[in-house]
Amino acid sequence: MSNKVHLGHTARKRFGQNFLTDHNIINSIVGAIAPDDEHVMVEIGPGLGALTEPVAEGIEKLTVVELDKDLVERLKSHPTLKDKLDIHQGDALQFDFSQLVQHDKQLKVFGNLPYNISTPLMFHLFEFSQYIKNMHFMLQKEVVLRLSASPGTKAYGRLTVMAQYFCQVMPVLEVPPGCFTPAPKVDSAVVRLVPFKTKPYPCKDVEVLRHITMTAFNMRRKTLRNNLKQLISDADFEQLGIDSTRRPEQISVQEYVALANLLCDKK
């Protein structure tokens, strides 16, 4: 039996669609997500409902954000899901997630994210972190390694600093290619992101932190001093006790926040 017949929908390259079909893995992911009615459950890109169906099973309402109009139509006529879903057809990268908050209910967000949008989508979601209880995403394994990296490692970069500024990051499980149809060429993994209620290192202006990390990591091989010389003077580095001869991936989240706050004070 071909996949096309089985799925009734051809995976589309342009949406980066690979559909999750391994039931043991699906059960583990749903267990990690822990669906409940005390939160607004939000799925990004439900696709063919591999996670949507088991998550919706135990709850009254599930909100989904899906770009693909064909899939939206299928969900609207789905025998068991159609009455449970609150469907928003559109681009998650442009979506205002704050509109989904109900009374005092925070969001639990989850999804199997296509590689091409995973980084910009996370940056977008961080802007709504005060409304979010937690997020569970299936991503390419290398993205999960980047999110959870420690300073001084190759995977540590701008995404690491911003993710760890906003959230506690915990890898949950690895998902081999055979769990999907069609099988992707890369390993996947599930990560849990829990936004901090109180940030360990609060930044006075997150835009400045974004700018400083982007500038620092623009040229990873150069020293921090070289990359930030337009922004931060030698005296500034000295004042903060930060060794500016280190490379950008050797600087901790706390140190990047200190640099950003110094810039804010200067302004």
C-alpha positions as CSV (number, residue, x, y, z in Angstrom):
1,M,0.0,0.0,0.0
2,S,1.6,3.3,-1.1
3,N,2.1,6.1,1.4
4,K,0.0,8.4,-0.8
5,V,-3.1,6.1,-0.5
6,H,-2.5,5.6,3.2
7,L,-2.1,9.2,4.0
8,G,-4.6,10.6,1.4
9,H,-2.2,13.5,1.2
10,T,1.1,13.8,-0.6
11,A,3.9,15.2,1.6
12,R,4.9,18.5,0.1
13,K,8.5,19.5,-0.1
14,R,7.7,23.2,0.0
15,F,6.1,22.9,3.4
16,G,9.0,20.5,4.5
17,Q,6.4,17.9,5.4
18,N,7.5,14.6,6.9
19,F,4.7,12.8,8.7
20,L,5.2,11.1,12.0
21,T,3.9,7.5,11.9
22,D,5.6,5.6,14.8
23,H,3.0,5.0,17.5
24,N,5.4,4.4,20.4
25,I,7.2,7.6,19.7
26,I,3.9,9.5,19.3
27,N,2.8,8.2,22.7
28,S,6.0,9.3,24.3
29,I,5.7,12.8,22.8
30,V,2.1,13.1,23.9
31,G,3.1,12.0,27.4
32,A,5.8,14.8,27.5
33,I,3.3,17.4,26.3
34,A,0.8,16.3,29.0
35,P,-2.4,17.7,27.5
36,D,-4.9,19.2,29.9
37,D,-7.8,21.6,30.0
38,E,-6.1,23.9,32.5
39,H,-4.1,25.4,29.7
40,V,-4.9,26.5,26.1
41,M,-3.3,23.7,24.1
42,V,-1.9,25.0,20.8
43,E,-0.5,22.9,18.0
44,I,1.6,24.6,15.3
45,G,1.4,22.8,11.9
46,P,-0.8,19.8,12.7
47,G,-0.2,18.3,9.3
48,L,-2.1,15.0,9.2
49,G,-2.9,15.0,12.9
50,A,-0.3,12.4,14.1
51,L,-0.1,14.4,17.4
52,T,-3.4,16.2,17.0
53,E,-5.6,13.2,17.4
54,P,-4.0,11.7,20.5
55,V,-3.6,15.1,22.1
56,A,-7.2,16.1,21.4
57,E,-8.5,12.7,22.7
58,G,-8.1,13.6,26.3
59,I,-9.1,17.3,26.2
60,E,-12.2,19.4,25.3
61,K,-10.6,22.0,23.0
62,L,-7.4,22.1,20.9
63,T,-6.2,25.2,19.0
64,V,-4.2,24.7,15.8
65,V,-2.3,27.1,13.5
66,E,-1.9,25.6,10.0
67,L,-0.7,27.3,6.9
68,D,-1.7,24.6,4.3
69,K,-5.3,25.3,3.2
70,D,-5.8,21.7,2.0
71,L,-4.9,20.4,5.4
72,V,-7.2,23.0,7.1
73,E,-10.1,21.7,5.0
74,R,-9.3,18.1,6.0
75,L,-9.2,19.0,9.7
76,K,-12.5,20.8,9.4
77,S,-14.2,17.7,8.1
78,H,-12.3,15.2,10.3
79,P,-14.8,12.8,11.9
80,T,-13.4,13.0,15.5
81,L,-11.5,16.3,15.4
82,K,-13.9,18.8,13.7
83,D,-15.8,19.6,16.9
84,K,-12.7,19.9,19.1
85,L,-10.5,22.1,17.0
86,D,-10.3,25.9,17.0
87,I,-8.5,26.3,13.7
88,H,-6.4,29.4,12.6
89,Q,-5.4,29.2,9.0
90,G,-2.2,31.2,8.5
91,D,1.5,31.6,9.0
92,A,2.7,30.9,12.5
93,L,5.6,33.2,11.9
94,Q,3.2,36.2,11.7
95,F,0.7,34.9,14.2
96,D,-0.2,36.8,17.4
97,F,-0.1,34.1,20.0
98,S,-1.3,36.5,22.8
99,Q,-4.8,36.4,21.3
100,L,-5.1,32.7,22.3
101,V,-4.8,33.4,26.1
102,Q,-8.1,32.8,27.8
103,H,-8.8,34.4,31.2
104,D,-5.9,33.2,33.3
105,K,-5.0,30.2,31.2
106,Q,-1.5,30.1,29.8
107,L,-0.6,28.3,26.6
108,K,1.1,24.9,26.1
109,V,2.5,25.0,22.6
110,F,3.7,22.0,20.6
111,G,4.4,20.9,17.1
112,N,6.6,19.0,14.6
113,L,8.4,21.9,13.0
114,P,9.7,22.0,9.5
115,Y,13.4,22.7,9.5
116,N,13.1,25.9,7.3
117,I,11.0,27.7,9.8
118,S,12.1,26.3,13.2
119,T,14.7,29.1,14.1
120,P,12.6,32.1,13.0
121,L,9.5,30.6,14.7
122,M,11.3,30.2,18.0
123,F,12.5,33.8,17.9
124,H,8.9,34.7,17.2
125,L,7.5,32.6,20.1
126,F,10.0,34.0,22.6
127,E,8.2,37.3,22.2
128,F,5.1,35.7,23.7
129,S,7.0,33.8,26.4
130,Q,5.1,35.5,29.3
131,Y,1.9,33.8,28.0
132,I,3.4,30.4,27.6
133,K,3.7,27.6,30.2
134,N,5.9,25.4,28.1
135,M,6.7,24.3,24.5
136,H,7.5,20.9,23.1
137,F,8.9,20.7,19.6
138,M,10.1,18.0,17.3
139,L,13.1,19.5,15.4
140,Q,16.1,18.3,13.6
141,K,18.5,16.9,16.2
142,E,21.1,19.5,15.4
143,V,18.7,22.3,16.2
144,V,18.0,20.7,19.6
145,L,21.7,20.4,20.2
146,R,22.0,24.1,19.4
147,L,19.2,25.1,21.8
148,S,20.7,23.1,24.6
149,A,24.4,23.8,24.0
150,S,26.9,25.0,26.6
151,P,29.4,27.8,26.0
152,G,32.6,26.7,24.4
153,T,30.9,24.1,22.1
154,K,30.5,24.2,18.4
155,A,26.7,24.1,18.6
156,Y,26.6,27.2,20.9
157,G,25.4,30.3,19.0
158,R,22.9,33.1,18.8
159,L,19.9,30.7,19.0
160,T,21.4,29.1,22.1
161,V,21.8,32.5,23.9
162,M,18.3,33.7,23.0
163,A,16.6,30.4,23.9
164,Q,18.4,30.1,27.2
165,Y,17.7,33.7,28.0
166,F,14.0,33.1,27.8
167,C,13.6,29.5,28.7
168,Q,14.9,26.5,30.5
169,V,15.8,24.0,27.7
170,M,15.6,20.2,28.1
171,P,16.1,17.6,25.4
172,V,13.3,15.0,25.8
173,L,13.9,12.2,23.3
174,E,15.5,11.3,20.0
175,V,13.4,10.3,17.0
176,P,15.1,8.3,14.2
177,P,14.2,8.8,10.5
178,G,12.3,5.5,10.4
179,C,9.5,7.0,12.5
180,F,8.4,9.2,9.7
181,T,6.9,8.9,6.2
182,P,8.7,9.7,4.0
183,A,11.9,9.1,6.1
184,P,13.9,12.3,6.4
185,K,17.7,12.2,5.8
186,V,18.4,13.5,9.3
187,D,17.8,12.6,12.9
188,S,15.1,14.4,14.8
189,A,14.6,15.1,18.5
190,V,12.0,16.5,20.8
191,V,12.9,19.4,23.1
192,R,11.0,21.0,26.0
193,L,11.3,24.8,26.5
194,V,9.9,26.2,29.7
195,P,9.8,30.0,29.8
196,F,11.3,31.5,33.0
197,K,8.7,33.1,35.3
198,T,11.6,35.2,36.7
199,K,14.6,35.4,34.3
200,P,17.9,34.5,36.0
201,Y,19.6,37.3,34.1
202,P,17.1,40.0,33.3
203,C,17.9,42.2,30.3
204,K,16.8,45.9,30.2
205,D,16.1,45.7,26.5
206,V,15.8,42.4,24.7
207,E,16.2,44.1,21.3
208,V,19.7,45.2,22.4
209,L,20.5,41.6,23.4
210,R,19.3,40.4,20.0
211,H,21.5,42.9,18.3
212,I,24.6,42.2,20.3
213,T,24.3,38.4,19.9
214,M,23.7,38.8,16.2
215,T,26.8,41.1,15.8
216,A,28.9,38.8,18.0
217,F,28.1,35.6,16.1
218,N,28.3,37.2,12.7
219,M,32.0,36.2,12.5
220,R,32.5,33.3,14.9
221,R,36.2,33.0,14.2
222,K,37.0,36.5,15.4
223,T,37.4,37.6,18.9
224,L,34.5,39.2,20.8
225,R,36.6,42.4,20.9
226,N,36.9,42.5,17.1
227,N,33.2,41.7,16.5
228,L,31.8,44.2,19.0
229,K,34.4,47.1,18.6
230,Q,31.7,49.4,17.2
231,L,29.6,48.8,20.4
232,I,31.8,48.0,23.3
233,S,35.1,49.6,24.3
234,D,38.1,47.9,26.0
235,A,37.2,49.9,29.1
236,D,33.7,48.5,29.0
237,F,34.9,44.9,28.8
238,E,37.3,45.6,31.7
239,Q,34.6,47.1,33.8
240,L,32.5,43.9,33.3
241,G,35.4,41.6,33.9
242,I,34.8,39.9,30.5
243,D,37.9,38.7,28.6
244,S,37.4,40.2,25.1
245,T,40.0,38.0,23.5
246,R,37.6,35.0,23.7
247,R,35.5,34.0,20.8
248,P,31.7,34.6,20.7
249,E,30.8,30.9,21.5
250,Q,32.9,31.1,24.7
251,I,30.7,33.9,26.3
252,S,27.9,32.8,28.6
253,V,24.3,34.0,28.5
254,Q,24.9,35.9,31.7
255,E,27.9,37.7,30.1
256,Y,25.9,38.6,26.9
257,V,23.1,40.0,29.1
258,A,25.7,42.1,31.1
259,L,27.1,43.5,27.8
260,A,23.5,44.3,26.6
261,N,22.6,46.0,29.9
262,L,25.8,48.1,29.7
263,L,24.8,49.3,26.2
264,C,21.3,50.2,27.5
265,D,22.9,52.2,30.3
266,K,25.2,54.0,27.8
267,K,22.2,55.1,25.7
